[in-house]
Amino acid sequence: LSYEVYRDHLEAPFLDATEKYYRQESEKLLAEYSVADYLKKAEERLREEEDRVERYMNTNTRKALIQKCEHVLIREHAQLMWDNFQQLLDYDKDEDLQRMYALLARIPEGLEPLRKNFEDHVKRAGLAAVQKLISEGAAGTTPDVDPKAYVDALLEVHQKNSETVTRSFRGEAGFVASLDKACREFVNRNAATGSSTTKSPELLAKHADALLRKNNKMAEEEDLESALNKVMVLFKYIDDKDVFQQFYTTKLSKRLIHGVSASDEAEASMISKLKEACGFEYTNKLQRMFTDTDMSLSKDLTDNFKERMQQNHDDMDITFSIMVLGTNFWPLNPPTHDFIIPQDILPVYTRFSQYYQQKHSGRKLTWLWNYSKNELRTNYLNQKYILMTSSWQMAVLLQYNNNDTLSLDELTFAYVA
């Protein structure tokens, strides 16, 4: 039997009969069953035909047969599948989504409407999550948004739909792109941000700061590392990464100055992640602050100053340490209000200023009283207490060494007289 006879007298009638049969059956199935059930039937029929052609037909028939089946079982009903895609998403019908993806992937442009629908679905979910957060916290006015709650809400939407892409759409690049586009939209523009382009990067930086502080609740380093990785998931979608950098740099400087970092390893890990995402230039200032020799030089400077004072003065009964930090890398601003130095610490202030100028002629010291921390010891009670204060709190409390009561005006002008 020649191939021409096979083709003209068996293959051609067989293909026509197959097309007619499945067109009638598909219309009947859709009239009797749901779209989800139809997907199962179509999947079964395609599998049966592939098995049949392997068993009984010439191998050259396979391509034409499968194309006929795909056309009548999928192409002719693609619009109905596209229309029902949203319902499957809404009810998390993973198996049905997998079938719909597998079937529509077999025809040209079959997936594009799904990708667009999926993008809109993710965007709506993200916007709704933030709106719910705002509504739950609202009390007549726009509330401050808790950074952790905000980040958790965004991450929950991303994670849920990322799993859908992996599980139901086989991680296909087009769906990954749809997920990324939707996330970029709702991360940067939502009910919490309003028209502001800085709100999302600010909240993300604040959340990262909370994670990297000693008082965070991440008991294990693995948990902290995982939390930092999640920060980077959202960081990828931030439009204005320079704004994030500004907030993060300021928060990092305060953690380092006050010694409240969870660990050096965690700080280094986060800087490394940012460097990998944005390059060396982006993290140069962060890296210089973290590894800055200013910190170690300041310790040596404090020790040398104390030694000098012990040699030349015996009246220093104040424990004193200082950090001298370069303005090129540290985003620290001087206080916006004048600070009149209390007499109790004035000798130390004066002596250190003179000592520093002798060692580094031409340099200018700007005293950042707004970053200073002070410890005051109580003497008026049987039990001693240590009070941790800001510079301004210290200045007020020291007035009561010589006064039992002071009015507000008297406190205000205490150092002016």
C-alpha positions as CSV (number, residue, x, y, z in Angstrom):
1,L,0.0,0.0,0.0
2,S,1.6,3.3,-1.2
3,Y,1.6,6.4,1.1
4,E,-0.5,8.3,-1.6
5,V,-3.3,5.7,-1.4
6,Y,-3.1,5.8,2.4
7,R,-3.2,9.6,2.4
8,D,-6.1,10.0,-0.1
9,H,-8.3,7.0,0.9
10,L,-7.7,6.6,4.7
11,E,-6.1,9.6,6.2
12,A,-8.2,12.4,4.6
13,P,-11.6,10.8,5.4
14,F,-10.3,9.9,8.9
15,L,-9.3,13.5,9.6
16,D,-12.6,14.9,8.3
17,A,-14.6,12.4,10.3
18,T,-12.6,13.2,13.4
19,E,-13.1,16.9,13.0
20,K,-16.9,16.5,12.6
21,Y,-17.2,14.1,15.5
22,Y,-15.3,16.3,18.0
23,R,-17.1,19.4,16.9
24,Q,-20.5,17.8,17.7
25,E,-19.2,16.2,20.9
26,S,-17.6,19.4,22.2
27,E,-20.8,21.4,21.6
28,K,-22.8,18.7,23.4
29,L,-20.4,18.5,26.4
30,L,-20.5,22.3,26.8
31,A,-24.3,22.2,26.8
32,E,-24.4,19.6,29.5
33,Y,-21.3,20.3,31.6
34,S,-19.4,23.2,33.2
35,V,-16.3,24.6,31.5
36,A,-14.2,23.0,34.2
37,D,-15.6,19.6,33.3
38,Y,-15.2,20.3,29.7
39,L,-11.5,20.9,30.2
40,K,-11.2,17.4,31.7
41,K,-13.0,15.9,28.7
42,A,-10.9,17.8,26.1
43,E,-7.7,16.8,27.9
44,E,-8.9,13.1,27.8
45,R,-9.9,13.3,24.1
46,L,-6.5,14.7,23.1
47,R,-4.7,12.1,25.0
48,E,-6.8,9.3,23.4
49,E,-6.2,10.6,19.9
50,E,-2.5,10.8,20.5
51,D,-2.5,7.2,21.7
52,R,-4.7,6.1,18.8
53,V,-2.5,7.7,16.1
54,E,0.6,6.1,17.7
55,R,-1.0,2.7,17.6
56,Y,-2.9,2.5,14.3
57,M,-1.9,5.3,12.0
58,N,1.1,6.4,10.0
59,T,3.4,8.7,12.0
60,N,3.0,11.4,9.3
61,T,-0.7,11.6,10.3
62,R,0.0,12.7,13.9
63,K,0.6,16.4,13.2
64,A,-2.5,16.9,11.1
65,L,-4.7,14.9,13.4
66,I,-3.6,16.8,16.6
67,Q,-4.1,20.1,14.8
68,K,-7.7,19.2,13.8
69,C,-8.4,18.1,17.4
70,E,-6.9,21.2,18.9
71,H,-8.9,23.4,16.5
72,V,-12.3,22.0,17.3
73,L,-11.7,21.2,21.0
74,I,-9.8,24.3,22.0
75,R,-9.6,27.0,19.4
76,E,-13.3,27.1,18.6
77,H,-14.2,27.3,22.3
78,A,-11.2,29.5,23.5
79,Q,-13.4,32.5,24.1
80,L,-15.5,30.5,26.6
81,M,-12.4,29.4,28.4
82,W,-11.0,32.9,28.6
83,D,-14.4,34.1,29.9
84,N,-14.3,31.5,32.7
85,F,-10.7,32.0,33.7
86,Q,-11.5,34.7,36.3
87,Q,-13.9,32.4,38.1
88,L,-11.2,29.7,38.4
89,L,-8.8,32.3,39.8
90,D,-11.4,33.6,42.3
91,Y,-12.0,30.2,43.7
92,D,-8.3,29.0,43.6
93,K,-9.2,26.1,41.2
94,D,-5.6,25.0,40.7
95,E,-6.2,21.8,38.8
96,D,-8.6,23.4,36.5
97,L,-6.2,26.3,35.9
98,Q,-3.5,23.8,35.1
99,R,-5.7,22.2,32.5
100,M,-6.8,25.5,31.0
101,Y,-3.2,26.6,30.8
102,A,-2.1,23.3,29.2
103,L,-4.9,23.4,26.6
104,L,-4.6,27.0,25.6
105,A,-0.8,26.8,25.4
106,R,-1.4,24.5,22.4
107,I,-2.9,27.2,20.2
108,P,-1.4,30.4,18.9
109,E,-2.1,33.4,21.2
110,G,-4.1,31.1,23.5
111,L,-2.4,32.4,26.6
112,E,-2.2,36.1,26.0
113,P,-5.8,36.9,27.2
114,L,-5.1,34.8,30.3
115,R,-1.9,36.8,31.1
116,K,-3.7,40.1,30.8
117,N,-6.6,38.8,33.0
118,F,-4.1,37.5,35.5
119,E,-2.3,40.8,35.7
120,D,-5.6,42.7,36.4
121,H,-6.5,40.1,39.0
122,V,-3.3,40.4,40.9
123,K,-3.4,44.2,40.7
124,R,-7.0,44.2,42.1
125,A,-6.0,41.8,44.9
126,G,-3.0,44.1,45.9
127,L,-5.1,47.2,45.9
128,A,-7.9,45.5,47.9
129,A,-5.4,44.2,50.5
130,V,-4.0,47.7,51.2
131,Q,-7.5,49.2,51.2
132,K,-8.6,46.7,53.8
133,L,-5.6,47.6,55.9
134,I,-6.4,51.3,55.7
135,S,-10.1,50.7,56.4
136,E,-9.4,48.6,59.5
137,G,-7.1,51.3,60.9
138,A,-9.2,54.3,59.9
139,A,-11.0,56.3,62.5
140,G,-12.4,59.2,60.5
141,T,-9.0,60.4,59.3
142,T,-6.2,58.8,57.3
143,P,-4.2,56.7,59.8
144,D,-0.5,56.2,59.9
145,V,0.2,52.9,58.3
146,D,2.1,50.3,60.3
147,P,5.2,49.3,58.2
148,K,5.1,45.6,59.2
149,A,1.3,45.3,58.5
150,Y,1.8,47.1,55.1
151,V,4.7,44.9,54.0
152,D,2.9,41.7,55.2
153,A,-0.2,42.6,53.2
154,L,1.8,43.2,50.0
155,L,3.9,40.1,50.5
156,E,0.8,37.9,51.1
157,V,-0.7,38.9,47.7
158,H,2.6,38.4,45.9
159,Q,3.3,35.0,47.5
160,K,-0.2,33.7,46.8
161,N,0.0,34.6,43.1
162,S,3.6,33.7,42.7
163,E,2.6,30.2,43.8
164,T,-0.2,30.2,41.3
165,V,2.3,31.1,38.5
166,T,4.6,28.2,39.6
167,R,1.9,25.6,40.2
168,S,-0.8,26.3,37.6
169,F,1.2,28.1,34.9
170,R,4.4,26.2,35.1
171,G,6.4,29.3,35.8
172,E,5.9,30.5,32.2
173,A,7.7,33.7,31.5
174,G,4.6,35.6,30.3
175,F,2.8,35.0,33.5
176,V,5.9,35.9,35.5
177,A,6.0,39.2,33.6
178,S,2.2,39.8,34.3
179,L,2.8,39.1,38.0
180,D,5.8,41.6,38.1
181,K,3.9,44.3,36.3
182,A,0.8,44.0,38.6
183,C,3.0,44.0,41.7
184,R,5.0,47.0,40.6
185,E,1.7,48.9,40.1
186,F,0.0,48.1,43.5
187,V,3.3,48.4,45.5
188,N,3.9,51.9,44.3
189,R,0.3,53.3,43.9
190,N,-2.3,52.3,46.4
191,A,-4.6,53.6,49.2
192,A,-1.7,54.0,51.6
193,T,0.5,56.0,49.2
194,G,-2.1,58.2,47.6
195,S,-0.3,60.4,45.1
196,S,3.0,60.2,47.0
197,T,5.9,58.4,45.3
198,T,7.9,58.1,48.5
199,K,5.5,56.4,50.8
200,S,6.1,52.8,49.8
201,P,10.0,53.0,49.9
202,E,9.7,54.8,53.2
203,L,7.5,52.1,54.8
204,L,9.7,49.3,53.4
205,A,12.8,51.0,54.8
206,K,11.2,51.4,58.2
207,H,10.2,47.7,58.2
208,A,13.8,46.7,57.3
209,D,15.0,48.9,60.2
210,A,12.7,47.2,62.6
211,L,13.9,43.8,61.5
212,L,17.6,44.8,61.9
213,R,17.2,46.1,65.5
214,K,18.1,44.2,68.6
215,N,14.5,44.2,69.9
216,N,13.1,42.4,66.8
217,K,11.2,39.2,67.4
218,M,13.2,37.0,65.0
219,A,14.6,34.4,67.4
220,E,16.8,32.6,64.9
221,E,19.1,34.1,62.3
222,E,17.5,31.9,59.6
223,D,14.2,33.6,60.4
224,L,15.8,37.1,60.1
225,E,17.5,36.1,56.8
226,S,14.2,34.9,55.4
227,A,12.5,38.2,56.5
228,L,15.3,40.2,54.8
229,N,14.8,38.1,51.6
230,K,11.1,39.0,51.7
231,V,12.0,42.7,52.0
232,M,14.0,42.3,48.8
233,V,11.0,40.7,47.0
234,L,9.2,44.0,47.4
235,F,12.3,46.1,46.9
236,K,12.5,44.8,43.3
237,Y,9.2,46.5,42.6
238,I,9.9,49.9,44.1
239,D,10.0,52.5,41.4
240,D,12.1,55.1,43.3
241,K,14.9,53.1,44.8
242,D,16.8,56.3,45.6
243,V,14.1,57.2,48.1
244,F,14.5,53.8,49.8
245,Q,18.2,54.4,49.9
246,Q,17.8,57.7,51.7
247,F,15.6,56.3,54.4
248,Y,17.6,53.2,54.8
249,T,20.9,55.1,55.1
250,T,19.4,57.3,57.8
251,K,18.1,54.3,59.7
252,L,21.4,52.5,59.4
253,S,23.3,55.4,60.7
254,K,21.1,55.5,63.8
255,R,21.4,51.8,64.4
256,L,25.2,52.0,64.2
257,I,25.5,55.1,66.3
258,H,23.3,53.8,69.1
259,G,24.6,50.2,68.9
260,V,21.2,48.7,68.4
261,S,21.9,46.5,65.3
262,A,20.6,42.9,65.7
263,S,24.0,41.7,64.4
264,D,26.9,42.7,62.1
265,E,26.1,39.6,60.0
266,A,22.5,40.7,59.4
267,E,23.7,44.2,58.5
268,A,26.3,42.9,56.1
269,S,23.8,40.5,54.6
270,M,21.3,43.2,53.8
271,I,23.9,45.5,52.3
272,S,25.0,42.6,50.1
273,K,21.5,42.0,48.9
274,L,21.0,45.6,48.0
275,K,24.4,45.6,46.2
276,E,23.4,42.5,44.2
277,A,20.1,44.2,43.2
278,C,21.4,47.7,42.4
279,G,25.2,47.6,42.1
280,F,28.2,48.9,43.9
281,E,27.5,52.6,43.6
282,Y,24.1,52.2,45.2
283,T,25.5,50.7,48.4
284,N,28.9,52.5,48.5
285,K,27.8,54.9,51.2
286,L,26.1,52.1,53.2
287,Q,29.2,49.9,52.9
288,R,31.5,52.8,54.0
289,M,29.3,53.5,57.0
290,F,29.2,49.9,58.1
291,T,32.9,49.3,57.7
292,D,33.9,52.9,58.4
293,T,37.2,53.3,60.3
294,D,35.5,56.4,61.9
295,M,34.0,54.0,64.5
296,S,37.2,52.4,65.5
297,L,39.2,55.7,65.3
298,S,36.6,57.3,67.6
299,K,37.2,54.6,70.2
300,D,41.0,55.3,70.1
301,L,40.3,59.0,70.2
302,T,38.1,58.7,73.3
303,D,40.7,56.5,75.0
304,N,43.6,58.9,74.2
305,F,41.6,61.9,75.4
306,K,40.7,60.2,78.7
307,E,44.4,59.3,79.2
308,R,45.4,62.9,78.6
309,M,42.8,64.2,81.0
310,Q,43.9,61.8,83.7
311,Q,47.4,63.2,83.3
312,N,46.5,66.9,83.3
313,H,43.2,67.1,85.3
314,D,41.9,65.3,88.3
315,D,38.5,66.8,88.4
316,M,36.9,64.8,85.6
317,D,34.3,62.6,87.2
318,I,32.2,62.2,84.0
319,T,32.3,59.0,81.9
320,F,32.6,60.3,78.4
321,S,32.8,58.7,74.9
322,I,32.5,60.3,71.5
323,M,32.1,59.4,67.9
324,V,33.7,61.7,65.3
325,L,32.1,60.8,62.0
326,G,32.8,62.1,58.5
327,T,30.1,64.2,56.8
328,N,30.8,62.6,53.5
329,F,29.1,59.3,54.4
330,W,27.0,59.8,57.5
331,P,23.6,61.4,56.8
332,L,23.4,63.2,60.2
333,N,21.8,66.6,60.6
334,P,22.6,69.1,63.3
335,P,19.9,70.0,65.8
336,T,17.3,72.5,64.6
337,H,17.2,74.2,68.0
338,D,20.0,75.8,69.9
339,F,21.5,73.8,72.8
340,I,23.1,75.7,75.7
341,I,25.6,73.3,77.2
342,P,25.0,72.7,81.0
343,Q,27.7,73.8,83.3
344,D,28.1,70.2,84.6
345,I,29.5,69.0,81.2
346,L,30.9,72.2,79.9
347,P,34.5,71.5,81.1
348,V,34.5,68.1,79.2
349,Y,33.1,69.8,76.1
350,T,35.7,72.5,76.2
351,R,38.7,70.3,76.8
352,F,37.7,67.8,74.1
353,S,37.2,70.6,71.6
354,Q,40.6,72.0,72.3
355,Y,42.2,68.5,72.3
356,Y,40.7,67.7,68.9
357,Q,41.8,71.0,67.3
358,Q,45.3,70.4,68.5
359,K,45.4,67.0,66.9
360,H,43.5,67.9,63.7
361,S,44.1,71.6,63.0
362,G,41.7,73.0,60.4
363,R,38.9,70.5,60.9
364,K,35.6,71.7,62.2
365,L,33.5,69.8,64.8
366,T,29.7,70.0,64.6
367,W,28.2,68.7,67.8
368,L,25.1,66.6,67.2
369,W,23.3,66.9,70.5
370,N,20.2,65.5,68.9
371,Y,21.9,62.1,68.6
372,S,23.6,62.0,72.0
373,K,22.5,59.7,74.8
374,N,23.1,60.4,78.5
375,E,23.0,58.5,81.7
376,L,22.1,60.3,84.9
377,R,22.4,58.7,88.4
378,T,19.9,59.7,91.1
379,N,21.2,60.5,94.5
380,Y,18.1,61.7,96.4
381,L,16.6,58.2,97.0
382,N,17.9,55.3,99.1
383,Q,17.8,53.2,95.9
384,K,19.9,54.4,93.0
385,Y,18.4,54.7,89.5
386,I,20.1,55.3,86.2
387,L,18.1,57.6,83.9
388,M,18.6,57.3,80.1
389,T,18.0,60.7,78.6
390,S,18.4,62.8,75.5
391,S,20.6,65.9,75.7
392,W,17.6,68.2,76.3
393,Q,16.2,66.0,79.0
394,M,19.5,66.0,80.7
395,A,19.7,69.8,80.6
396,V,16.3,70.1,82.2
397,L,17.0,67.5,84.9
398,L,20.4,68.9,85.9
399,Q,18.7,72.2,86.8
400,Y,17.1,70.4,89.8
401,N,20.5,69.8,91.3
402,N,20.3,73.4,92.6
403,N,16.5,74.0,92.6
404,D,13.6,72.2,94.1
405,T,11.0,73.8,91.9
406,L,11.2,75.7,88.6
407,S,8.6,77.3,86.4
408,L,8.6,76.7,82.6
409,D,9.9,80.2,82.0
410,E,12.7,79.7,84.6
411,L,13.7,76.5,82.8
412,T,13.6,78.2,79.4
413,F,15.9,80.9,80.4
414,A,18.0,78.9,82.9
415,Y,21.1,79.0,80.8
416,V,20.7,82.5,79.4
417,A,21.3,84.3,82.7
